[in-house]
């Protein structure tokens, strides 16, 4: 092969439409071929061999393979560790440049640096772009040019900065003639990578306008079948465009969903600027909390056997379908940290294992918010009463009855802890931790 190729390394952007890296590759002047790597560094660490996320990835990569095949092109798919894979690709293909989109997780930045260094050794350019966020890195800063650590002022600046320019799609379709012409290439199967299929249907990649128009009225009620967008999995893996979705949200009668997209950007920039949050509290004084970390109570929480129906419903929903309603995520997380005084990292890791839409920045941000240790944290003395939360957001117990059908049976467990006592115990533990650093 004499003419060098431009390779587009897809990661969290599994689409051909409105893809920044693909657009820049198509405009590079060389023929273009996408690449996807099933990263063994990530996959080998997964505990469950039936993992919805891996199943979804295989489905989506095969969808891309079929789309490209219709245009006489292909996607190169490999299973291995990224640096090892790129060493082999350099040997196999004549590569002029590699294009990719930014990622903000600690591992991803280390991975990209290692691959970038390898490519540089071979005089191959490595170009990265913003794609999965509306605003990233240093695009929304305080008046002192510092990253925001509180959501409310960040959101004001975010909204002030938001213009149609930032929501324009990249017209990749205009340049598909630049795609490399070749026969379809094989895609590793789940079984070849040591996984088993879940054989389930994943949520649609679109949301009706009426859901966004009434989002503020419906989003907190877990029994409503279409109260939320169900798009989190597609946003996580980039199978939909954040810019398309933001334009739809901007045109909605209610602006609440747009605020959710702002939260998403906020947690990305927190992780990017303050990488210590991946393993430690954003507010370091909360690393001084003396957690009880009762393993038996943690297992009961995991199984949905706490004796608090709204908590148990959420955990059973998570264990069954790999997803949990957003309001209930807040309730279950707060219950683990405050009522049981179990380290938020335990719960975060469990969600990370089970959630089909797991996203480190959002999961970490949500858990640290619930624990009171994060950016824009609520006061540590705010402890949600799960019974009142159920009365307010599931007043007819429809959600509870669906996921906890044994709630009225004698076999249903008694509450694992009494609320008033647990609330005071949490306040005392937090107060003691904060006092240590004063």
C-alpha positions in Angstrom: 0.0 0.0 0.0 1.7 3.2 -1.2 -0.7 5.9 -0.2 -0.8 6.4 3.6 -4.1 6.1 5.3 -5.7 8.3 8.0 -7.0 6.1 10.8 -9.8 7.2 13.1 -9.6 5.6 16.5 -13.1 5.3 17.8 -13.6 4.9 21.6 -16.6 6.7 23.1 -17.9 7.9 19.8 -19.3 4.9 18.0 -21.0 6.6 15.1 -20.3 8.0 11.6 -22.6 11.0 11.9 -21.4 14.2 13.5 -18.1 12.8 14.7 -15.3 15.4 15.2 -12.4 13.0 14.7 -13.9 11.4 11.7 -14.6 14.7 10.1 -11.1 15.9 10.5 -9.7 12.6 9.2 -12.0 12.8 6.1 -10.7 16.4 5.5 -7.1 15.3 5.8 -6.7 14.4 2.1 -6.0 10.7 2.7 -8.4 7.8 2.5 -9.9 7.0 5.9 -10.6 3.9 7.9 -12.0 3.7 11.4 -10.4 1.5 14.1 -11.9 0.1 17.2 -10.0 -1.7 20.0 -11.7 -4.0 22.5 -9.3 -2.9 25.3 -8.1 -5.9 27.3 -6.8 -3.5 30.1 -10.5 -2.7 30.7 -12.2 -6.0 29.7 -9.8 -8.3 31.7 -10.8 -6.4 34.9 -14.5 -7.0 34.5 -15.9 -9.4 37.1 -18.9 -10.6 35.2 -18.5 -12.6 32.0 -22.1 -11.6 31.1 -21.6 -7.8 30.8 -24.2 -5.7 29.1 -21.7 -3.0 28.1 -19.5 -5.5 26.2 -22.6 -7.0 24.6 -23.7 -3.5 23.5 -20.3 -2.7 22.2 -20.2 -5.8 20.0 -23.6 -5.0 18.6 -22.7 -1.4 17.9 -19.3 -2.2 16.3 -21.1 -4.7 14.0 -23.7 -2.0 13.2 -20.8 0.3 12.1 -19.3 -2.6 10.1 -22.6 -3.0 8.2 -22.9 0.8 7.6 -19.4 1.0 6.2 -19.9 -2.2 4.1 -22.8 -0.5 2.4 -20.4 2.2 1.3 -17.8 -0.3 0.2 -15.6 0.4 3.2 -14.7 -1.3 6.5 -13.7 -0.9 10.2 -10.6 -2.4 11.6 -11.5 -4.1 14.9 -8.9 -5.6 17.3 -8.9 -7.2 20.7 -5.9 -6.5 22.9 -4.0 -3.8 24.8 -3.9 -0.5 22.8 -0.2 0.0 22.5 0.3 -3.6 21.4 -2.5 -3.3 18.9 -1.1 -0.1 17.5 2.4 -1.6 17.1 0.8 -4.3 14.9 -1.3 -1.8 12.9 1.9 0.3 12.2 3.5 -2.9 10.8 0.4 -3.8 8.7 -0.7 -0.5 7.3 0.9 2.6 5.8 -0.4 5.2 8.3 -0.1 9.0 7.8 -2.1 10.3 10.7 -4.3 9.0 13.5 -7.4 10.9 14.6 -9.3 10.5 17.9 -11.6 12.3 20.2 -10.7 13.5 23.7 -11.3 11.3 26.8 -11.0 12.7 30.3 -10.5 9.7 32.6 -7.1 9.1 34.2 -6.5 5.8 32.4 -7.7 7.1 29.1 -5.2 10.1 29.2 -2.4 7.7 30.2 -3.4 5.4 27.3 -3.5 8.2 24.8 -0.1 9.5 25.8 1.5 6.1 25.5 -0.1 5.6 22.0 0.8 9.1 21.0 4.4 8.5 22.0 4.5 5.3 20.0 3.1 7.0 16.9 5.5 9.9 17.2 8.4 7.4 17.2 7.2 6.4 13.7 6.6 10.0 12.5 2.8 9.4 12.6 0.7 12.4 13.6 -1.8 12.0 16.4 -4.7 14.6 16.4 -7.4 14.7 19.0 -10.6 16.8 19.2 -13.5 17.6 21.5 -16.5 15.5 20.7 -18.4 13.9 23.7 -19.0 17.2 25.5 -20.5 20.6 24.7 -17.8 22.4 26.7 -14.6 20.8 28.0 -11.4 21.4 29.9 -10.7 25.2 30.1 -13.7 26.4 28.0 -15.8 27.3 31.0 -13.6 29.0 33.7 -14.3 31.4 36.5 -13.4 35.1 36.4 -10.0 34.1 37.9 -9.4 31.6 35.1 -9.8 28.7 37.4 -12.0 25.6 37.0 -15.3 25.8 38.8 -15.8 23.6 41.9 -19.5 24.5 42.4 -22.1 23.7 39.9 -24.4 26.7 40.1 -21.9 29.4 39.0 -20.5 26.9 36.4 -24.0 26.4 35.0 -24.5 30.2 34.6 -21.3 30.6 32.7 -22.0 27.5 30.7 -25.4 28.8 29.6 -24.0 32.3 28.9 -21.4 30.8 26.6 -23.7 28.4 24.8 -24.5 29.6 21.3 -25.6 27.8 18.1 -21.9 27.7 17.1 -21.2 25.0 19.7 -24.2 22.9 18.7 -23.4 22.7 15.0 -22.9 19.1 13.7 -19.8 18.1 11.8 -21.0 17.3 8.2 -19.2 14.0 7.9 -21.7 12.6 5.4 -20.4 15.1 2.8 -17.0 13.4 2.7 -17.8 9.7 2.9 -16.2 9.3 -0.6 -12.9 9.6 1.3 -13.5 6.3 3.1 -11.1 3.6 2.3 -12.5 1.1 -0.2 -12.0 -2.5 0.9 -14.0 -5.6 1.9 -15.6 -5.9 5.3 -13.2 -7.1 8.0 -14.0 -9.5 10.9 -15.2 -8.4 14.3 -14.3 -10.4 17.4 -17.3 -12.2 18.9 -18.2 -12.1 22.6 -17.3 -15.7 23.0 -13.8 -15.1 21.4 -13.2 -12.5 24.1 -14.4 -14.7 26.9 -17.9 -13.2 27.4 -21.4 -14.5 27.0 -24.3 -12.6 25.5 -27.1 -11.1 27.6 -29.5 -11.4 24.7 -31.5 -8.3 25.6 -32.9 -5.3 23.8 -31.2 -2.0 24.6 -33.0 1.4 24.8 -33.7 3.4 21.6 -31.2 6.0 20.5 -33.8 8.7 20.2 -36.1 10.5 22.7 -39.6 11.9 21.8 -39.9 15.7 22.1 -42.7 15.4 24.5 -40.4 13.6 27.1 -38.1 16.6 27.0 -41.0 19.1 27.0 -42.3 17.7 30.3 -39.0 16.5 31.8 -39.2 18.5 35.0 -42.6 17.1 35.8 -41.8 13.5 35.1 -38.1 12.8 35.8 -38.4 12.1 39.6 -41.1 9.5 39.4 -39.6 6.0 38.8 -42.9 4.3 38.0 -43.4 6.4 34.9 -42.3 4.3 31.9 -41.2 7.3 29.8 -40.4 9.8 32.5 -36.7 10.0 31.6 -34.8 9.9 28.3 -33.1 6.5 28.7 -30.3 7.8 26.5 -27.5 7.5 29.1 -26.1 4.4 27.5 -25.9 5.9 24.1 -24.3 9.1 25.5 -21.8 6.9 27.3 -20.6 5.2 24.2 -21.2 8.0 21.7 -23.8 6.1 19.6 -25.7 9.4 19.5 -24.4 13.0 19.0 -24.3 15.3 22.1 -24.8 18.2 19.7 -27.9 16.8 18.1 -29.4 16.0 21.5 -28.5 19.5 22.9 -30.2 21.2 20.0 -33.3 19.1 20.7 -33.1 20.0 24.3 -32.6 23.7 23.6 -35.9 23.7 21.6 -37.9 21.9 24.2 -40.6 23.7 26.1 -38.9 22.8 29.4 -35.2 23.5 29.9 -34.6 20.9 32.6 -33.0 18.3 30.4 -30.5 20.9 29.1 -29.5 21.4 32.7 -28.8 17.7 32.9 -26.4 18.0 30.0 -24.7 20.8 31.8 -24.3 18.6 34.8 -22.7 16.0 32.5 -20.2 18.6 31.3 -19.5 19.7 34.8 -18.6 16.2 36.0 -16.3 15.7 33.0 -14.4 18.9 33.8 -14.2 18.0 37.5 -12.6 14.7 36.6 -10.3 16.3 34.1 -9.1 19.1 36.4 -9.2 17.1 39.7 -8.2 13.5 38.9 -7.8 12.7 42.5 -11.6 12.3 42.7 -11.3 8.9 41.0 -10.0 7.4 44.2 -10.4 10.1 46.9 -12.9 12.6 48.1 -13.1 15.8 46.1 -13.1 17.6 49.5 -10.1 15.9 51.2 -11.4 16.3 54.7 -14.1 13.7 54.0 -11.4 11.1 53.6 -11.2 11.3 57.4 -14.7 9.8 57.9 -14.6 6.7 60.1 -16.8 4.4 58.0 -18.4 1.4 59.6 -18.0 -0.7 56.4 -20.1 -3.6 57.7 -19.8 -6.2 55.0 -23.0 -8.0 55.9 -25.0 -4.8 55.6 -23.3 -4.0 52.4 -24.3 -7.4 50.9 -27.9 -6.8 52.0 -27.8 -3.4 50.3 -26.4 -5.0 47.1 -29.2 -7.6 47.1 -32.0 -5.2 47.8 -32.7 -6.6 51.3 -32.5 -3.5 53.5 -36.1 -3.5 54.6 -36.6 0.0 53.0 -38.8 -0.7 50.0 -37.7 2.2 47.8 -34.0 1.3 48.4 -34.6 -2.4 47.7 -36.6 -1.6 44.6 -33.7 0.4 43.1 -31.1 -2.2 43.9 -33.2 -5.0 42.4 -33.9 -3.0 39.3 -30.1 -2.4 39.0 -29.4 -6.1 39.5 -32.1 -7.2 37.0 -31.7 -4.8 34.1 -28.4 -3.0 34.7 -30.1 0.4 35.1 -31.7 2.4 37.9 -33.9 5.4 37.8 -32.0 8.6 38.6 -34.0 9.7 41.6 -33.6 6.2 43.1 -29.8 6.3 42.4 -29.7 9.3 44.7 -31.8 7.5 47.4 -29.9 4.3 47.3 -26.5 6.0 47.3 -27.4 8.3 50.2 -28.7 5.4 52.2 -25.5 3.4 51.9 -23.3 6.4 52.8 -25.4 8.0 55.5 -27.7 5.3 57.0 -25.1 2.5 56.9 -21.9 4.6 57.0 -20.3 2.5 54.3 -17.6 4.1 52.2 -19.0 5.7 49.0 -16.3 4.0 47.0 -17.8 0.6 47.8 -21.1 1.7 46.3 -19.5 3.5 43.4 -17.6 0.3 42.5 -20.8 -1.8 42.7 -22.7 0.6 40.4 -19.6 0.5 38.1 -19.9 -3.2 37.9 -23.7 -3.3 37.3 -24.7 -0.2 35.4 -25.1 -0.6 31.6 -24.6 3.2 31.3 -21.6 3.4 33.7 -19.7 6.5 33.1 -16.8 7.2 35.6 -17.3 11.0 35.7 -21.0 10.9 36.3 -21.0 7.9 38.6 -18.2 9.4 40.7 -19.8 12.8 40.8 -23.2 11.4 41.8 -21.7 9.2 44.5 -19.6 12.0 45.9 -22.7 14.3 45.9 -24.7 11.7 47.8 -21.8 11.2 50.3 -21.4 15.0 50.7 -17.8 14.8 49.8 -18.0 16.1 46.2 -18.1 19.3 44.2 -21.1 21.4 45.1 -21.8 19.0 47.9 -24.9 19.3 50.0 -24.3 19.9 53.7 -23.3 16.7 55.4 -26.3 17.0 57.7 -28.7 16.5 54.8 -29.8 12.8 55.2 -32.7 11.8 53.0 -35.5 9.8 54.7 -36.1 6.9 52.3 -39.7 6.4 53.6 -40.6 10.0 52.8 -38.8 9.8 49.5 -41.0 6.9 48.6 -44.1 8.7 49.7 -43.2 11.7 47.6 -42.0 10.1 44.4 -43.8 6.7 44.4 -47.0 7.5 46.4 -49.0 4.6 45.0 -46.0 2.2 45.4 -46.2 1.2 41.8 -42.5 1.2 41.4 -42.0 -0.7 44.7 -44.6 -3.3 43.9 -43.0 -4.0 40.5 -39.5 -4.6 41.8 -40.3 -5.7 45.4 -43.4 -7.9 45.0 -42.7 -9.5 48.4 -42.9 -6.1 50.2 -46.1 -7.1 52.0 -45.1 -10.7 52.7 -43.9 -11.9 56.1 -40.6 -12.9 54.5 -39.8 -9.3 53.6 -37.0 -8.1 56.0 -37.4 -5.6 58.7 -35.5 -2.3 58.3 -31.8 -2.9 58.6 -31.4 0.3 60.6 -33.7 2.9 62.2 -33.7 6.2 60.4 -33.5 8.7 63.3 -30.7 6.9 64.9 -28.8 6.4 61.6 -29.2 10.1 60.7 -27.7 11.2 64.0 -24.9 8.7 63.7 -24.0 9.9 60.3 -24.0 13.6 61.3 -21.8 12.8 64.3 -19.3 10.8 62.1 -19.1 13.6 59.5 -18.8 16.3 62.1 -15.9 14.5 63.7 -14.2 14.1 60.3 -14.5 17.7 59.4 -13.3 18.8 62.9 -10.0 16.8 62.4 -8.8 19.1 59.7 -9.8 22.4 61.3 
